[in-house]
Amino acid sequence: MAAGALTPPPGEKPLDPARGLPPGPAHPDAARSRPAVRHAAAFVRALSVSGQDSRPAGTTKVGPMTDHTALWPAPLASGAVDATVTVPGSKSVTNRGLVLAALASEPGWLRRPLRSRDTLLMAEGLRAMGAGVEETVSSNSAPVASGAAGPGGGGEAWRVIPAGLHGPATVDVGNAGTVMRFLPPVAALADGPVHFDGDKRSHERPLHGVIDALRALGARVDDGGRGALPMTVHGGGSLTGGTVEIDASSSSQFVSALLLSGARFNQGVEVRHTGGPLPSMPHIRMTVEMLRAAGAQVDTPESGGEPNVWRVTAGALLGRDLVVEPDLSNAQPFLAAALVTGGRVTVPDWPAHTTQPGDALREIFTEMGGRCELDERGLTLTGTGRIHGIDVDLSEVGELTPGIAAVAALADSESRLRGVAHLRLHETDRLAALTKEINGLGGDVTETGDGLVIRPRPLRGGIFHTYEDHRLATAGAVLGLVVGGVEVENVATTAKTLPDFPELWSAMLEGDLEGDGDRG
């Protein structure tokens, strides 16, 4: 798709950034002062926090926490970055952990959870259906289950108390794919109707895989034939379950959604994927690993089962004491900062074993010119002063595409990012958005059927639109480190998964966030 295809025809209004970009044709469906940086970060933080906590008591609404018109002057690095950046917990682990804990036979804990718009929406949705989610601060003396991820259990923690799920209830999904796809199967287990709705863009994101599967498994779902939001799941207190065929080629979350609740179905669940290649396989592996840790019996292709078939046996789930890993995908912009400035960034508590897609950054950023070292301090990426182009299949780690595209636009040779046609159906059409915004800064990006071709060109300042997409916002920040005059529109959208991003970003530029002293 040419960048010009995103310009509205004469006489039509410009695109509303809150609605995202239209789907692509290949798919059916100068340095800023430090005080100025701190001021912008403080403004966005105040906006985000007030959006999280000012809702009326008893409601389940978590606001968008964004200002569509605000422009954030992306800080220009004055030299090589050298910092340690502690990244908040994983959104993917937090939201899966919340669902499994709410369906368990006993209370459980999530320690060091991510507290962001997406995870607050998940917690509120579970509360609306009757589960208890208590936010608290735990001590290091609290027990941590064997095998739990991460060191220690201190800090913020959420206690999840299972209860009888019920309607009538209304769930606001925002624009969170995990919420809009993981909670309808939970609602099918509730006693009564549960209505789902969300941001305007959520109405354009596919849900047919979950809706059709729930109907095949015995649930009643009213969606007006759209295969999308808004919709109502009429829970009967239980669900028969059994075998179901789905096409999850547009989102692996269709598979995870059914597996997460499957142990509570009367007959368990057998999910058979019948479509094209599955994107984001690490997220399915994450779901399977967390189910097994909660006591579920899961058969998978990797464990000797049939290709593209996953089975969860009916049975009780255990309440866990889970320490949430840092969000490795959210570490991407900070590691990219080291790469593009020739600096050094350490992310503490990087797990030696993980199913998170973000772990692929070690290999990808090494190929693009960085040096990675994983030791007891965490993962340290050191830039070498050169950035190389890359030809890479990102089908399993598509969420990393915006950040990789930003780095590739600064490389010394052409890059080809492949296998990510499904990104046209994410928070926005990410391929169209990246093409338009990087080209708007003087870049040379071309959309292909399943990805992007990026040819480095000298870049200039300008407005980098985000289309309500947190990963577009962080990609713009990476470019702004070395391109003067970049202004990121609506950087507050990063609160979706990375609260206080502007503060973390400016603090990274000011030095070591964690004060680890002489690093040798």
N, C-alpha and C positions, 0 to 999 in steps of 0.2 A: 504494500500500500504506500503510495506516495504521501509525503507529509501534507501536501495540499489537499488530500482527500478528507482531512479533518476540518477544513474550513467550511462553515455552513454556506449553502447556496445563497445567492442574492435574495434579499427579502426575508430570510429566516433569522431568528435570534441566535446569538452565539450559544455554544454549548454551555449548559450549567455544569460547572465542575463537580457538583455533588452527585450528578447522575453518571459520571464516568464517560468514557468515549464509546462510540459505536463499535460493534464487533467487526473485525476485519473480514474481508471477502473470502479468505481461505477457510472460514469456519461458518457453519450454518447459523447457528444461533449468533582595585587599589586597596591596601590593607585597612580593615576597619579598626577603630580604636577599641581597646579592651573594654572600657566602660560602655561603649555602645553595644558590644556583644553581650555583656552582662545584663544590660537593660532589656534587650530583646528577649533573652532567655527568661528573665524574671517575669516579663509580661506574659509569655506563653505558658509558663508554669502556673501563674495565677489563673489564667484562663482554663487550663486543664483541670486543676484541682477543684476549682469552683464548679466545673461541669460534672465532676465525679460525685460530689458530696452534697449538692444543694437540692436534690430531688425531694419532693414531699414525702413524709413518712408514710409507709404503707404502699407506695407505688413500686412498680418494677421498671420504670423508665430510667435508662442511663443515657444522658444526652450525648450528642455528637462531639462535644468538646473541641469545636473548631471555629475559626473565623475565616470564611472563604476569601475575604478581601485582604487579609493581613499579609504583608510582605516582610520576610525575614532576610536581612542582609547576611548572606552566608559568609562566615569569617574566612579571611584570606590568611593562610599560614605564613608567618614571617620567617620560617626556617623548618628544619626537620622536627617532626613531632617526637616527643619522648615522654611516654606516660604509661601508667598502669590504669586500666579502665575496668571497674567491676560492673559487669552486665547483669541486669535483673533476670529473674527466672524465665524459663521457657514457657511461651504461650501454649505451645502444642502439648507439653507435658502437663501444665496446669489445668487446661480445659479437659483433657482426657482423665486426669486424676480426679477432678470434680465429679464427672459423670460416674466413674467407677465407684467413688466413695458414696455417692448418693444412692447407688443401687446395691450397696453392700449390705451384709446382714448385721453389721455392727458399726459404731462410729469410727471415723478415721481422721488423720491429720495430713494436711499439706503444709510443709515448712518451706519457707522462702518462695512462696508462689509469686507469679507475676501479678501485680495489681495494675491492670490497664483497662481500657474500655472493653476489649473483647472478653477478658476474664471476668470483669464485673458483670457484664451482660450474661455470661454463663451462670455465675452464681445467682444472679437475680432470677433467671429463668427457672433454676432448680428450686429456689425459694418459692416462686409463684406456684409451683406444683406440690409444695408441701415439705420439701427437704429442708433441713436446717444447715445453714452455712454461717458460722460464727468467725469473725475476724478478731484476732487477738495477737499478743506478743508472747512467744514461748521462751523458756530458758534453756540453756545448754544441758541441763540435767534431764530434760525430757528424753524418753527412750526413742531410739531410731532403729527401725527394722533392719535386720541383716540384709545387705545388698542394696540398701537405699542409696540413691545417687548423691554424691557431694559430701563434703566433710561437715560433720556436726549438724545440729538441728536447731540452733538458736535463731533469734530474730522473729520477724513476722510469721504468723502461722494461721491457717484456716482450719477450724474444726468442722467436719461435715457429719451431720447426724441424720442417718436415713430415717424416713417416715413413710407412711402410706401416701402414695402419690394421688393427687385428686385434681379435678376441675370443678367448676369452671375456672379457667385461668387464662391470662394473656401474657405472652412472652414477646418482648422486644428483642429482636436478634441484631439490631443495628445493621452493620454490613459485615458481620463476622461469619465466615463460612463454617467454622466449627460449631457455632451456636445454631445456625439455621439448619444444619445437617445432622448434628449429633442429638439434638433434643427432641425432634419428632418421634424417633423410636422410643425414647423415654416416655413421651406423652402417650404413646399407644398402650403403655402399662398403667397409666393413670385411670382413675375412676371419674370420667366426665370429660367434657370438651376442653381442649386447649387450643387457643387461637395464636397464630404466629404472624408477626408483621415486622417490618424494619425500615431502614432508610430506603430512599427511592431506588438507589442502585441495587439493593437486595432483590427488588422485584425482577431484575433482569438476569439474575444469576440462576443457573440451572439447579432444580431440585427434583427433576423427574425420576432420577435414579432412586432416591429415597422414597418418594411418594408411590411410585409403581411397586416398589418392593414391599412397602408396608401393606398395600392393598393385597398383594399376592400372599402375604403372610397372615391375613385375616383382619387387618385394621380398616376402619372407615376414615377416609380423608376427603375433605371438601376443598378443592383448589380451583373450582370454576373451569377445569380443563386446561389451566395454564401450565401446569408442571412447574410452578414457581409461586412465590409469595404474592399476596397474603393467602393463608390457608388455615384450616381448622382440622385437628386430629381428634376424633371422638374416641377417647380411651374407654375400654371396657373393663379395666382392672387387671387384665392379663392379655397375652397375645399367644396364639397357637404356635407360631414359628414354623420351622421346617426348612425346606430347600427353596431357594429363589435365584433366578437368573437376572443379572443387571448388566448394563453397559456403563462402566465407570471410567471410560476413556477420557471424559471431560473433567473428572475429579476423583482422586483416590479417597476423598472423604466419604463418598457413597459407601465404600466397603467398610471403612472404619466405623461409620455411624451404625451399621447393622451389627458389626462384631461387638461393639462396646456394650450394647444392651442385650446381645444374643443369649448370654447365660441366663437371663431372667425370662426368656421366652419358654413356654411350656415344653416345646420340643427342641430347644436350642435353635441354632440357625446354621444353615449351609449356604454360603454365598458363592455363586458361580459367575465369574466375569466373562462375558461373551463378546466384548467389543475389541477395539484396537488396543495398542500398547497402553499400559497403565502408567500415568504420570506419578511422580512423588512416591515411589515405592518405599523409601525410608520411613514415611509417615505410617504406612500400613505395618511395617515391622515394629515401629514404636507402639502402635496399638496392640499388636500381638504380645510383645514383651510385657507391657503393662497389665494386660489381661492375665497372663500367666503368673505374674507377680502377685495378682489378687486372687490366685487360686483357681482360675479357670483352665479347663482343658481345651487347648486350641490345636487343631491340625492345619498345617500350612504346606504350600508347595516346597518350601525350604526344608521341612521336616519329613519329607518323603511322600507327601500327599500329591494329589493330582495338580497339574498346572492350572493356575488361575482359579483355584478352589480353596476356600477357607471354611473350617467348621469349628463352631464353639458349642460344646456340650452344655446342656442345661444343668444348672447347679448354683449353689450359693457363692457369692463373692465375699472375700475377706476385707475387713476394714484395715487399711494400711497406715503406717507412719512413713510418709514419703517426703524425702528432701528433693526439691525440684532443682534440676540442673540449670545453670545459666543458659540463656537463649543464644545459641551459637549463631543463628542467622542474624540476630540483632547485634552481634559482635562485628558483623561484616563491615559497616562503615568505619569503625575504629581501626580495624586491621587494614582496610583500604587506605586510611589516612597515613599509616606508616609506609605503605607501598608508594603512594603518589608523592609523598614529601621526602622520601629517602630517610625516614625516621625509624622509630621503634615503639611498638605498643605491646604490652602484656595484658592478657585477659586471664585473671585468676580462676582457679577451679575448673579449668577446661577438662572434661572427663576423658579418661584414657579409653573407655568404651562407651559408645553412645549410638543411638539410632537417629539422632538429629541430622537433618540434611546439611546443616551448617558446618559439620565436621569436614565436608568436602572442600571447604575453603583452604585447608592446609595444602592440599595438592594443587588446587586451581591457582592460588596466589603464588605458590612456588613456581609454577610454570610461567606465570606472568612476570617473574623477576624477583620475587621476595625470597627470604630465608625464614623458615619456620622451625622453632624449637619447642618441644613439649617436655616440661620437667615439673618438679614439685611446685614451682611458682605459678604454673599455668602455661598457656601458649603465648610465646613471644614471636611476633613477626617483625622482621627487620627489612626495610627497603634498601635496595642496592643502588638506587639512583637511576635505574633504567626500568622501563615498563614494556613488556613484550606483548604482542598480540597473541591470541589463542584461538584455536579451533576446537570446540568442545560441545559435547552432547550434554545438555542440562536437563534432560527429561525427568531425572529422578530428583533434581534439586532446583526446580524452576523458580522458587521464591528468591534464589540468589541472583537471578538474571539482572534486575535493575542495577544492583551494585557492581556487578561484573561489567555491565555495559558502560557504566560511568568510568571505570578504570580503563576499559578498552578504548574509550574515546581519547584517552591521554597517552596511549601506547605508541611504540615506534613502528608498528606494522599492523596490517589488517587483522580483524578478528571475525570469526563466524560462530555465532551462538545458535545451537540447533536443538530440536526436540521440545520446543516450548510453545507450540500452537495453543495449548490449553490456557496460557496466560491471557488470552483474549477474553477469558471469562472470569478473571479474578476481580479484585476491588475495582479496577478499571480495565480497559483493554491495554495491558501493559506494553505490548509490542508497538501499538500505534502511538501510545503516549511517549515512550522512550524515543521513538523515531522523531516525532514532532518536536519534543523539547530539546534534545541534543542538537538536532539540526537548527533549531531556533537560536542556539548559541554559536552557530557557525560550523557545526559538525557535519559529518557525511554518513548517515545511517540509512540503510535500505531494509525494508521488511521483506522477508521471504515467506514461503508457505508455513514454515514451522520455526521461524526465528528471526535473527537480525544479522546483517553484515555491516560491520563498523570499520570505516576507513578514517584513521586519525587525520585531523585538520587543526590548524590553529583556532582556538576557541576565544570567544569574546563574552563580555558580561551581558546580562539580560534577565528577564523574568523566567523562572523555571516553574511551570504549573505542575500541580500534584494530583489533581482530579480525585481528591479525598483518598489518596493512596499513600500509606505510610512509607512504603519502600521507594516510591518516586521522590518523596521528600528527602530521605537520607541519601539517595543517589545525587540529588541536587547539591546537598551539603558537601559531598565528596568532590564534586567538580569545583565548587566554590573555594576549596582549599588552595587551588593553584590557578584559578581563573578569576581575575578581579571583576567585581561588579555583578556577581550572580546574586539574584534575589529570589528566594524560595517562597512561593505563594503557599499560605496556609500550612506552615511547618507544624502547627498544633495537631495536625492529623496523625503525627507520630505517636500521640497518646494512645492510639489504637493498640499498640503492642510495646511501645518503648517510652514510658512516662519520663518527663524531664529531659528529653533528648537534647534540646538546645543548651541546657545547663551542662550536661555531660560533655557536649561538644566543645563549648567554650572553655570548660575546665581542662579538657584534654590539651587544648592549645596553650593553656597557661602553665602546664607542667603536670607533675605526677598527681593523679587523683587520689591515690591511696597512701602517698608518703612513704614509699618503700625505701627511700634513702639511696645510698650508693648501690648501684646495680652491678658494679664490677665490670 
